[in-house]
Amino acid sequence: MATWALPFLMGFAVSNGVLSSVVLGSSLAIRTVGFLIAVPIGGILADRLGSRRILFASGLIAAGGTVLMMHYLGANDVCAQMVFALGMFLSGAGQGACRPAYQAIVPMLVAPKNLQSANAALSLAVRATNLTGPAAATLLAATAGLNVAFVAIALLWLLSAMLPPWPQTPHTDRSPGDARRTLLNRIADDLAEGFREALRHSWFVAGLGALALVIGAGYSVTSVLLPVLSNQVYDGPVLLTGCTMALLCGAMAGALTVARWQPDYRGRWAIGGLCIYGFVPLSLLVPEHFWIPLIAYFIAGWGLELFNVIWFTAIQQEVSPDKLARVSSLDFIVSYGLAPVGLSAIGPLSVHFGATPILLAASVICIGAASLALAIPSSSYFSTETAGTPSPGRREK
């Protein structure tokens, strides 16, 4: 809730004249930088020190950053603005550090046979907070003021730090040469070790490549062009709102689907679900037929959630536990890191070529990327070790 509430709270500050749109854009960019820097560092520290310690530290860091933002919100002094930017950076860093730690702690708390159900529950919670977080923050800011809303977000981060249980976790022993290496060398070596572990799983490399292309091309195209088409055809956010809600409802339906269902050939189902997003750009070729984009978005949301839950479960089952957080951080870096590139490129490309060619190209990229991922034999199972076994989704390690 804290994660999704903050951008809307910042937007509320802009609408009330407390912040300018320029400060809002730069602040959110600083937050993203903090997120991307903290994701790999959080993964390294979670593998070395234990995921629960990183969850605790990341919650405190994000809460502290939120307090700094509240105190210096709308300040005109240069030093105060720098402290405000630091608060945004810390907020993003706390969010980024906790992501791989959350993925790595799940197998410590959940029995192997229940991993997929647990990931479905977590995914369902995330989708629910997509709605409740922004709505609650905006309502609180409108009724009690911005400072109260910022305090609430800080308290949510503190709860996130305190509430999860503390499982017994094995720590990675330091080698005798660790003390003689610089901090940067240790970070680089740990990242390289996580990268090698990721490369050991060909299905992970193929799936991550497909996911990056779907986010960078398909998701970016629809995010930029959907508001434009909504304004052009419906003279307002009617189509934008409808498609956003349809995607969210479809995602929640997908999470409920895989909460109990563990399919044979789970990789085929997951990548097939990812492939469905390729039909969303095609549906936007006929935005005047309101129900066609809505149905496409609903089915795409279902497919994306099918992919997400099975994908996270497979990573938790197949990746070595002492490298799980680092591999998860690689997943988040590629997923989130490439999205701004696509978002920044779509606008100029659509102006130069027009919306129709861009939508068609995005559809081809999404469907083609998923098809190529399935060409890797282990992608059918999301398991290198059990290729040829029809039901790795039910396998216990």
Stockholm file with secondary structure:
# STOCKHOLM 1.0

chainA/1-397         MATWALPFLMGFAVSNGVLSSVVLGSSLAIRTVGFLIAVPIGGILADRLGSRRILFASGLIAAGGTVLMMHYLGANDVCAQMVFALGMFLSGAGQGACRPAYQAIVPMLVAPKNLQSANAALSLAVRATNLTGPAAATLLAATAGLNVAFVAIALLWLLSAMLPPWPQTPHTDRSPGDARRTLLNRIADDLAEGFREALRHSWFVAGLGALALVIGAGYSVTSVLLPVLSNQVYDGPVLLTGCTMALLCGAMAGALTVARWQPDYRGRWAIGGLCIYGFVPLSLLVPEHFWIPLIAYFIAGWGLELFNVIWFTAIQQEVSPDKLARVSSLDFIVSYGLAPVGLSAIGPLSVHFGATPILLAASVICIGAASLALAIPSSSYFSTETAGTPSPGRREK
#=GR chainA/1-397 SS CHHHHHHHHHHHHHHTTSSCHHHHHHHHHHHHHHHHHHHHHHHHHHHHHCHHHHHHHHHHHHHHHHHHHHHHTTCCSHHHHHHHHHHHHHHHHHHHHHHHHHHHHHHHHSCGGGHHHHHHHHHHHHHHHHHHHHHHHHHHHHHHCHHHHHHHHHHHHHHHHHSSCCCCCCCCCCCGGGGGSCHHHHHHHHHHHHHHHHHTCHHHHHHHHHHHHIIIIIIHHHHHHHHHHHHHHHSSSHHHHHHHHHHHHHHHHHHHHHHHCCCSSHHHHHHHHHHGGGHHHHHTTSTTSTHHHHHHHHHHHHHHHHHHHHHHHHHHHHSCGGGHHHHHHHHHHHHHHSHHHHHHHHHHHHHHHCHHHHHHHHHHHHHHHHHHHHTSGGGGTTCSTTTTCSCGGGCCC
#=GC SS_cons         CHHHHHHHHHHHHHHTTSSCHHHHHHHHHHHHHHHHHHHHHHHHHHHHHCHHHHHHHHHHHHHHHHHHHHHHTTCCSHHHHHHHHHHHHHHHHHHHHHHHHHHHHHHHHSCGGGHHHHHHHHHHHHHHHHHHHHHHHHHHHHHHCHHHHHHHHHHHHHHHHHSSCCCCCCCCCCCGGGGGSCHHHHHHHHHHHHHHHHHTCHHHHHHHHHHHHIIIIIIHHHHHHHHHHHHHHHSSSHHHHHHHHHHHHHHHHHHHHHHHCCCSSHHHHHHHHHHGGGHHHHHTTSTTSTHHHHHHHHHHHHHHHHHHHHHHHHHHHHSCGGGHHHHHHHHHHHHHHSHHHHHHHHHHHHHHHCHHHHHHHHHHHHHHHHHHHHTSGGGGTTCSTTTTCSCGGGCCC
//
